[in-house]
């Protein structure tokens, strides 16, 4: 669903973007990428999927001994920080992506793959971390229209 919405937005904007200078397109793409990164980060911290449904809950963790306790945070809390979730843009595209070791972890959860940890193979449920929501699509359309009206 999100891919169809994104394709619709891309086809709608192609004609409008063709008349812009490359520097203006790069500026617009950067603004869109930063806006999208911020909303993706909020949604990931809330443990919501792009369709609005909650992510599959974390498996119960064994209780740790006194003195060595861990903070109980939501899943992917640190993964949504600016150091792991990056926004980049050029005149042709705006990209929001995970970088470094976070990319591997995010890919495993995004597609529900298996991972080998301490010799054991663990299968993870599908938890969509990145994806375009209807609100984000509308926000991107609004950003594009505001940028175009200010540039004219």
Beta strands, then each sheet from edge to edge (+ up, - down):
strand 1: 85-89
strand 2: 94-98
strand 3: 114-117
strand 4: 120-123
sheet 1: 1+ 2-
sheet 2: 3+ 4-
end
